[in-house]
């Protein structure tokens, strides 16, 4: 749909339910983090919706409100949490097992976290080969599983008195798959559900159930999910905003920060070797080659789009870009992303850059879950539907708003697009940074 200006945004009244398919390290870190912030135990660091500002008008006006004050976002006190997982652990037990947050903080949140129990998950072993859980749904067909998810959603909404719902996929990376005939239309997909078509992955069943109920959804993994003709058709039909895919957290975050700088200075890049070690459940799952392939495709697309080698062949026409992920249990959730970048400058003289990012994967992902949930809810109340390209800021593999349109990966362009979209919704002028008004 066209991006309208100065729209009438419905107020964020009542409770917003945030549904998480997958309540492991990322999901429980997000939930615990919001609870801790509500209690005043911590600050929402890393969250654009909570700490980011937006300039309105010329610099001389000094009008720079918080984003949270500028657009009507749901407030943290109005959020309630639910979800599904293949393990029966409540949010406290799951967070303790994930080992991301220290025990002292978790104890202060214990009563609330223990009350959040996952619903049985839709799961298929062939799609996540290294994950084994027994808290799963059974049904005669995948259609029946989708109906069970819809029942879960309606029951959760009723029990918690939710006025609105959003969903953010925080589950595992599924094996890499290309779209098939069953993904080409809603009609074909629904028939595939009735036939239990093997091409329909568990994450797609969640997407169908949510979109069928007009619930906005974000896809935090590189799974084939919201980016199929069938799901996009369903989103448009039900006026639902969607966004994806694959949270941009560690190594790819660094690439989308560094690569635009190299291109801005016309520095050439001969090679970019990236390797990761991590020991959490995500690392174990990515130890399977087919699941790794899904992540690899997500990671590899970044540099080509930023560098535009077809337009800059002398600088980027022959890059050797390698991505590796290694499961290393001692590291836990504290992922290490190591990059060796071979660049060249004036007269072709070569240089090297080394980056060793000792990051905490779920700590970087949790605020993205919050922002995406709040922005999707805003989009829904603003009457927006389909792919929300202005949320590309959060993704390794952003979905373009139209087929055939290349995705924007430059994080600085992405942030400008996000903020200009908010200005546009409110009827304020976009900030171009031209600054013509300041010249005599």
C-alpha positions in Angstrom: 0.0 0.0 0.0 1.2 3.6 -0.5 3.1 5.2 2.3 0.7 7.9 3.5 1.7 11.1 5.3 0.1 12.6 8.4 -2.0 9.5 9.1 -4.4 9.1 11.9 -2.6 6.7 14.2 -4.9 4.9 16.7 -3.8 5.3 20.3 -1.9 2.5 22.0 -4.6 1.8 24.6 -4.8 -1.4 26.6 -2.5 -4.4 26.7 -0.2 -5.5 23.9 0.5 -9.2 23.9 3.9 -10.2 22.5 3.9 -13.8 21.2 7.3 -15.5 20.8 7.6 -18.8 18.8 10.8 -19.9 20.6 11.4 -19.1 24.3 15.1 -19.9 24.5 18.0 -17.6 25.1 16.8 -14.7 23.0 13.2 -14.9 24.0 13.8 -15.2 27.7 16.5 -12.5 27.7 14.0 -10.2 26.1 11.2 -11.0 28.5 13.5 -10.8 31.6 15.0 -7.5 30.3 11.6 -5.8 30.0 10.6 -7.0 33.4 13.9 -5.7 34.9 13.5 -2.3 33.2 9.9 -2.0 34.5 11.2 -2.6 38.0 13.9 0.0 37.6 16.7 -2.6 37.8 18.3 -1.7 34.5 18.2 0.7 31.5 16.8 -0.3 28.0 20.3 0.0 26.4 20.3 -1.0 22.8 16.6 -0.1 22.2 15.9 2.6 19.7 12.3 2.9 20.8 13.3 3.5 24.4 16.5 5.5 24.2 16.6 6.9 20.6 15.8 10.4 19.6 14.6 12.0 16.4 15.2 15.5 15.1 12.2 17.4 13.8 12.8 20.5 11.7 16.1 22.5 11.2 19.0 22.1 13.6 18.5 25.6 14.9 15.1 24.6 16.4 16.8 22.1 18.7 13.6 20.0 18.6 14.9 16.5 19.3 12.3 14.4 21.2 12.6 10.8 22.2 11.1 8.5 19.6 8.9 7.1 22.4 7.5 10.6 23.0 7.2 11.5 19.2 5.0 8.5 18.1 2.4 6.7 20.1 4.2 3.5 21.0 2.9 0.9 23.5 4.5 1.4 26.9 6.5 -1.3 28.7 4.0 -1.5 31.5 1.3 -2.5 29.0 3.2 -5.5 27.6 2.3 -9.2 28.3 4.3 -12.2 27.1 3.6 -15.6 25.8 5.0 -18.1 23.4 5.8 -21.7 22.4 8.8 -23.9 22.9 9.9 -27.5 22.4 11.0 -27.5 26.1 8.4 -27.3 28.9 10.6 -25.0 31.0 9.0 -21.8 32.3 10.7 -18.5 31.4 12.8 -18.6 34.7 14.1 -22.1 34.1 14.7 -21.4 30.4 16.6 -18.2 31.2 18.6 -20.0 33.9 19.5 -22.8 31.4 20.5 -20.3 28.7 23.0 -18.7 31.1 22.8 -15.2 29.6 21.7 -13.2 32.7 23.2 -13.6 36.1 21.3 -15.4 38.8 20.9 -12.4 41.1 18.9 -10.5 38.4 16.8 -13.6 37.6 16.0 -14.1 41.3 14.6 -10.6 41.5 12.3 -11.5 38.5 11.6 -15.0 39.6 7.9 -14.9 40.4 7.0 -13.2 37.1 9.2 -15.3 35.0 8.0 -18.6 36.6 4.4 -17.6 35.7 5.3 -17.4 32.0 5.0 -21.0 30.6 5.4 -21.9 27.0 2.7 -23.6 25.0 3.6 -26.8 23.2 5.4 -26.0 19.9 4.9 -27.0 16.3 8.0 -28.9 15.5 9.4 -31.1 12.8 12.7 -32.8 13.4 13.8 -32.7 9.7 13.8 -28.9 9.8 16.0 -28.5 13.0 18.0 -31.7 13.1 20.1 -30.9 16.2 17.2 -29.9 18.4 15.4 -32.5 20.5 12.4 -31.6 22.6 9.2 -33.3 23.7 6.9 -30.3 24.4 5.4 -30.5 20.9 2.0 -30.6 19.3 0.6 -33.6 17.5 -2.1 -33.5 14.8 -3.3 -35.5 11.9 -2.3 -32.8 9.5 -0.4 -29.5 9.4 -3.7 -27.8 8.9 -4.8 -29.2 12.3 -1.5 -27.9 13.8 -2.3 -24.4 12.4 -5.7 -24.6 14.0 -4.2 -25.5 17.4 -1.9 -22.5 17.1 -4.9 -20.3 16.4 -6.6 -21.7 19.5 -3.5 -21.0 21.6 -3.5 -17.4 20.4 -7.1 -16.8 21.1 -6.9 -18.4 24.5 -3.8 -16.3 25.4 -5.5 -13.1 24.3 -8.6 -13.9 26.4 -6.7 -15.0 29.5 -4.5 -11.9 29.5 -7.0 -9.3 28.4 -5.0 -8.3 25.3 -6.3 -5.5 23.1 -3.7 -6.2 20.4 -1.1 -8.9 19.6 2.2 -9.0 17.7 4.5 -12.0 17.1 8.3 -12.2 16.8 9.9 -15.4 15.7 12.7 -16.1 18.2 13.0 -19.8 17.4 15.7 -21.9 15.8 17.2 -21.6 12.3 15.6 -24.2 10.1 17.3 -26.0 7.2 17.7 -24.0 4.0 14.9 -24.4 1.6 13.8 -22.6 -1.6 10.2 -21.7 -2.2 8.1 -24.4 -4.0 4.8 -24.5 -5.7 3.0 -24.8 -2.3 4.3 -21.3 -1.4 3.0 -19.5 -4.4 -0.5 -18.6 -3.2 -2.6 -18.7 -0.1 -4.9 -21.3 -1.8 -1.9 -23.5 -2.6 -0.5 -23.1 0.9 -3.8 -24.0 2.6 -4.1 -27.1 0.5 -0.5 -27.9 1.4 -1.4 -27.6 5.1 -4.3 -30.1 4.6 -2.0 -32.4 2.7 0.8 -32.0 5.3 3.1 -31.0 2.5 6.8 -31.6 3.5 7.8 -28.3 1.9 5.8 -26.4 4.7 8.2 -25.7 7.6 7.0 -25.3 11.2 7.9 -21.5 11.1 5.6 -21.1 8.1 2.7 -22.7 10.1 3.2 -20.1 12.8 3.3 -17.3 10.2 0.1 -18.6 8.6 -1.7 -18.8 11.9 -0.7 -15.3 12.9 -1.4 -13.6 9.6 -4.7 -15.4 9.3 -5.7 -13.8 12.6 -4.4 -10.4 11.4 -1.5 -10.4 13.9 1.7 -8.5 12.7 4.8 -10.7 12.6 8.6 -10.4 12.5 10.9 -13.2 11.5 14.1 -13.2 13.6 15.7 -16.2 11.8 16.9 -16.8 8.2 14.0 -19.3 7.7 11.9 -19.2 4.5 8.9 -17.7 6.3 7.2 -14.4 5.6 9.0 -13.9 2.3 6.9 -16.2 0.2 4.1 -15.1 -2.2 1.5 -16.9 -0.1 2.4 -15.2 3.1 2.7 -11.8 1.5 -0.7 -12.3 -0.2 -2.2 -13.2 3.2 -0.6 -10.1 4.8 -2.0 -7.8 2.2 -5.4 -9.5 2.3 -5.7 -9.0 6.1 -4.0 -5.6 6.2 -1.2 -7.0 8.3 2.4 -5.5 8.5 5.3 -7.9 8.4 9.0 -7.6 8.5 12.1 -9.8 8.3 14.5 -11.5 8.3 17.3 -12.7 10.7 18.2 -10.4 13.6 21.2 -8.3 12.8 23.3 -8.6 15.9 27.0 -9.5 15.9 29.2 -9.9 12.9 26.8 -8.7 10.3 26.1 -5.6 12.4 29.8 -4.8 12.2 29.8 -5.4 8.4 26.9 -3.0 7.9 28.8 -0.4 9.9 32.3 -0.8 8.4 31.5 -1.6 4.7 29.6 1.7 4.1 32.7 3.5 5.5 35.1 1.8 3.1 32.8 2.5 0.2 32.3 6.2 1.2 36.1 6.6 1.1 36.5 4.6 -2.1 38.8 2.0 -0.5 38.9 -1.3 -2.2 38.3 -4.7 -0.6 40.0 -7.8 -1.8 38.8 -10.2 0.8 36.6 -10.5 3.9 37.0 -13.7 6.0 34.5 -14.1 8.8 34.4 -16.8 11.4 32.2 -17.3 14.5 32.4 -19.4 17.5 29.4 -19.8 19.8 28.2 -22.5 22.2 24.5 -21.9 22.8 21.6 -23.7 21.4 21.9 -21.7 18.2 25.4 -22.8 17.8 24.4 -26.4 18.2 21.7 -26.1 15.6 24.0 -24.4 13.1 26.4 -27.2 13.5 24.1 -29.0 11.0 25.2 -28.1 7.4 21.6 -27.5 6.2 20.8 -25.1 9.0 24.2 -23.4 8.5 23.4 -22.9 4.8 20.3 -20.8 5.7 22.5 -18.6 7.9 25.3 -18.4 5.4 22.9 -17.2 2.7 21.6 -14.5 5.1 25.1 -13.4 5.9 26.7 -13.4 2.5 24.2 -11.0 0.8 25.3 -8.0 2.8 28.6 -7.0 1.2 27.4 -7.3 -2.4 24.5 -5.0 -1.9 26.6 -2.4 0.0 29.6 -2.4 -2.3 27.7 -2.7 -5.6 30.6 -4.5 -7.4 28.9 -4.1 -10.8 29.2 -0.3 -10.4 32.6 -0.4 -8.7 34.4 -3.3 -10.4 37.9 -1.9 -9.7 37.3 -1.7 -5.9 34.9 -4.7 -5.2 34.7 -6.7 -8.4 36.6 -9.7 -7.1 36.0 -10.0 -3.3 36.7 -13.3 -1.6 34.0 -13.3 1.0 34.0 -16.3 3.3 31.7 -17.0 6.3 32.2 -19.8 8.9 30.3 -20.7 12.0 31.7 -23.2 14.5 30.0 -24.7 17.5 32.2 -24.4 20.6 30.3 -25.2 23.8 32.6 -23.5 26.3 31.7 -20.1 24.8 28.0 -20.4 25.6 26.0 -17.4 24.5 29.1 -15.2 24.4 29.7 -15.4 20.7 33.0 -14.4 19.2 33.0 -13.0 15.7 36.4 -12.6 14.1 37.0 -10.8 10.8 40.1 -10.4 8.6 39.5 -7.7 6.0 42.1 -7.2 3.2 41.7 -3.7 1.8 43.7 -1.6 -0.7 44.1 2.1 -1.2 45.9 4.7 -3.2 47.8 3.1 -6.1 46.6 -0.3 -5.0 48.7 -0.6 -1.9 47.4 -3.3 0.4 46.3 -3.0 4.1 44.6 -5.2 6.6 42.0 -4.7 9.3 41.3 -7.2 12.1 38.1 -7.2 14.1 37.5 -9.4 17.1 34.0 -8.9 18.4 33.4 -10.6 21.7 29.7 -10.1 21.8 26.7 -11.5 23.8 24.3 -12.7 21.1 21.1 -12.6 23.1 22.0 -9.2 24.8 22.3 -7.7 21.3 19.1 -9.4 20.0 16.7 -8.7 22.9 16.3 -5.0 22.3 15.6 -5.7 18.7 12.7 -7.9 19.7 11.3 -5.1 21.7 11.7 -2.5 19.0 10.2 -4.7 16.3 7.2 -5.6 18.4 6.5 -1.9 19.3 7.1 -0.7 15.7 4.9 -3.4 14.2 2.1 -2.5 16.6 2.5 1.1 15.6 2.4 0.2 11.9 -0.8 -1.8 12.5 -2.5 1.1 14.3 -1.3 3.4 11.5 -3.1 1.3 8.9 0.2 0.0 7.3 0.3 -3.4 5.8 2.6 -5.8 3.9 6.4 -5.6 4.0 7.7 -2.8 6.3 10.9 -1.9 4.5 11.6 0.9 6.9 12.4 -1.8 9.5 15.4 -3.0 7.4 17.6 -1.5 10.1 17.1 -4.6 12.2 17.8 -7.4 9.7 20.6 -9.3 8.1 18.4 -10.1 5.1 15.9 -7.2 4.8 12.8 -7.9 2.7 12.3 -5.3 -0.1 8.9 -3.8 -0.4 8.5 -5.0 -4.0 9.7 -8.1 -5.8 12.9 -7.5 -7.8 13.9 -4.5 -5.7 17.3 -4.9 -4.1 17.4 -4.7 -0.2 19.2 -1.8 1.4 22.0 -3.0 3.8 23.8 0.2 4.7 22.9 0.7 8.3 23.1 4.5 8.1 20.7 4.6 5.2 18.5 2.2 7.0 18.3 4.4 10.1 17.6 7.5 8.0 14.8 5.6 6.2 13.3 4.5 9.6 13.3 7.9 11.1 12.0 9.6 7.9 9.2 7.1 7.9 8.2 8.1 11.4 8.4 11.8 10.3 6.3 11.1 7.3 3.6 9.3 9.3 3.4 12.4 11.6 3.3 14.8 8.7 6.7 16.4 9.4 9.4 17.0 6.7 12.0 14.3 6.0 15.5 15.2 7.0 17.7 15.2 3.9 20.8 16.7 5.6 21.2 19.0 2.6 21.2 22.0 5.0 20.4 24.5 2.3 18.4 26.6 4.7 21.5 27.5 6.7 23.5 29.1 3.9 23.4 32.9 3.5 
